[in-house]
Amino acid sequence: MKRWLRLGAAAAMLTAASTAMAQLPQPPVHTAPAHPTVAKEADGASVDSTVAALYEVISGPAGAPRNWNRMRALFAPDAKLMVIQPGRDGGYGLRTMTVEDYVSRNMSAFTTSGFYEREIARSTDAFGQLVHVFSTYELLRSPNDPKPFMRGINSIQLAFDGKRWWIANLVWRAEDAGLALPERYLQPRHEPATQR
């Protein structure tokens, strides 16, 4: 009988603790809305279609919902997105994100501002199922803007699993006053034959 009383008291204490925890203010969690289409059929079919999907999925007018499930479907599990940016000490740092981090950090910005990222040049190296794309990009607020507000390089690593291409990692660096894009990264695309 005493054992059952002790168990009942413990259960009551757990219930009280759970209720108290539920009443504490919770930090906001940004989650992307569900989308019925995970990916377009062509996504992952080739290096070209995968890179094109990456640019397409993050671009759009202010407030337009992005198909975040389609973006998730482009990346391999545990893939990382990294940006090289100036540090406070005058050097440079590498900020690393998961796909979910990228989604969470950009949802509010895409709600208030138009964002169009497009590829303007590319160079590609391939070895078997490994491809490295050096993709020069420009950023615009509207697709008809006469001048981009930013340019840079996306370094995209892709891997082929026998069925489709996946983005394994993405690192980007924006052009700035101290680092202009060299002419060779503004030339038309150069792509070797992709091996499988």
C-alpha positions in Angstrom: 0.0 0.0 0.0 2.8 2.4 0.9 4.5 1.6 -2.4 1.4 2.6 -4.3 1.1 5.8 -2.3 4.8 6.6 -3.1 4.2 6.0 -6.8 1.1 8.1 -6.8 2.9 11.0 -5.1 5.8 10.7 -7.6 3.3 10.8 -10.5 1.6 13.9 -9.0 4.9 15.7 -8.7 5.8 14.9 -12.3 2.4 16.2 -13.5 2.9 19.4 -11.5 6.4 19.9 -12.9 5.2 19.3 -16.5 2.4 21.9 -16.0 4.9 24.4 -14.6 7.2 23.9 -17.6 4.4 24.3 -20.0 3.5 27.7 -18.5 7.1 29.0 -19.0 7.6 31.3 -22.0 9.0 29.3 -24.9 11.5 30.7 -27.4 10.0 31.3 -30.9 10.6 28.6 -33.4 10.7 29.4 -37.1 9.5 26.6 -39.2 9.0 26.5 -42.9 5.4 25.8 -44.0 4.7 22.4 -45.5 4.6 22.2 -49.2 2.9 19.4 -51.1 5.7 19.1 -53.7 9.0 17.9 -52.3 11.0 18.3 -55.5 10.5 18.7 -59.2 11.1 15.5 -61.2 14.2 17.0 -62.8 15.9 18.1 -59.6 18.9 15.9 -59.0 18.8 14.4 -62.5 21.9 16.3 -63.6 24.4 18.8 -62.2 22.7 21.5 -64.3 19.2 20.8 -63.0 20.4 20.6 -59.4 22.2 23.9 -59.5 19.3 25.6 -61.4 16.9 24.3 -58.7 19.1 25.8 -56.0 18.9 29.2 -57.5 15.2 28.9 -58.3 14.0 27.8 -55.0 15.4 30.7 -53.0 14.4 33.4 -55.5 11.2 35.3 -55.5 9.3 38.5 -54.7 8.8 39.8 -51.1 6.3 37.7 -49.2 6.2 34.9 -51.8 6.4 31.5 -50.1 9.5 29.5 -50.9 9.3 25.7 -51.5 11.6 24.8 -48.6 10.8 21.1 -48.9 12.2 21.3 -52.4 15.3 22.9 -51.1 15.7 20.3 -48.4 15.4 17.6 -51.1 18.4 19.1 -53.0 20.9 18.5 -50.2 22.5 15.3 -48.9 21.9 14.4 -45.3 24.2 16.4 -43.0 25.2 18.8 -45.8 26.4 22.2 -44.7 26.0 25.7 -46.0 28.8 28.0 -45.1 29.5 31.7 -45.7 32.8 33.4 -45.5 32.4 36.9 -43.9 34.5 39.6 -42.2 35.1 39.0 -38.6 35.2 41.6 -35.8 39.0 41.4 -35.4 39.6 42.3 -39.0 40.0 38.8 -40.2 37.4 36.4 -41.8 35.2 33.8 -40.3 33.3 30.9 -41.6 29.6 30.7 -40.5 28.3 27.2 -40.8 24.6 26.4 -41.2 22.4 23.4 -41.8 19.7 23.6 -44.4 17.2 24.2 -41.5 19.4 27.0 -40.1 19.4 28.7 -43.5 15.6 28.4 -43.8 15.0 29.8 -40.3 17.4 32.7 -40.8 16.0 33.8 -44.1 12.3 33.3 -43.8 11.7 36.8 -42.3 14.1 38.5 -44.8 12.3 36.9 -47.7 9.0 38.1 -46.3 10.0 41.7 -46.4 12.3 42.0 -49.4 12.5 40.6 -52.9 15.5 38.3 -53.4 16.6 36.9 -56.7 19.9 35.0 -57.0 21.0 34.1 -60.5 24.0 32.4 -61.9 26.0 34.6 -64.4 29.1 32.3 -65.0 30.3 28.9 -64.1 33.4 26.7 -64.1 33.1 23.0 -63.3 35.6 20.2 -62.4 34.5 16.5 -62.3 36.0 13.2 -61.2 33.7 10.2 -61.3 30.8 10.9 -59.0 32.3 14.0 -57.6 31.7 17.5 -59.2 32.8 20.9 -58.0 30.9 23.9 -59.4 32.4 27.4 -59.0 29.2 29.4 -59.7 29.4 33.2 -60.0 26.1 34.7 -58.8 24.5 38.1 -58.6 21.7 39.2 -56.2 18.8 41.5 -57.2 15.7 42.7 -55.4 13.7 42.4 -58.6 14.4 40.3 -61.7 14.3 43.5 -63.8 16.8 45.5 -61.7 19.5 47.0 -63.9 22.3 46.4 -61.4 22.8 43.7 -58.7 23.2 44.8 -55.1 25.8 42.0 -54.6 27.8 39.5 -56.5 30.0 36.6 -55.4 31.0 32.9 -55.8 29.1 29.8 -54.7 31.4 26.9 -54.3 29.1 23.9 -54.7 30.2 20.3 -54.2 27.9 17.6 -55.7 27.9 13.8 -55.4 26.2 11.2 -57.5 24.8 8.2 -55.7 24.0 6.1 -58.8 20.5 7.5 -59.1 20.7 11.3 -58.7 22.9 14.2 -57.8 23.0 15.7 -54.3 24.5 18.9 -53.0 27.1 17.8 -50.4 28.3 21.2 -49.3 27.9 24.8 -50.3 30.3 27.6 -49.4 29.9 31.2 -50.7 31.9 34.4 -50.5 30.5 37.8 -51.6 32.5 40.4 -53.5 33.4 43.5 -51.5 35.5 46.7 -51.8 38.6 44.7 -51.1 37.9 41.7 -53.3 36.5 42.1 -56.8 35.5 39.2 -59.0 38.3 38.3 -61.4 37.5 38.4 -65.1 37.9 34.6 -65.4 35.0 34.1 -63.1 32.7 36.3 -65.2 33.3 34.3 -68.4 30.8 31.9 -70.0 30.5 28.5 -68.5 33.2 25.9 -68.9 32.2 22.3 -68.1 34.1 19.1 -68.6 32.2 15.9 -69.4 30.7 14.5 -66.2 31.8 11.0 -65.3 29.7 8.4 -63.5 
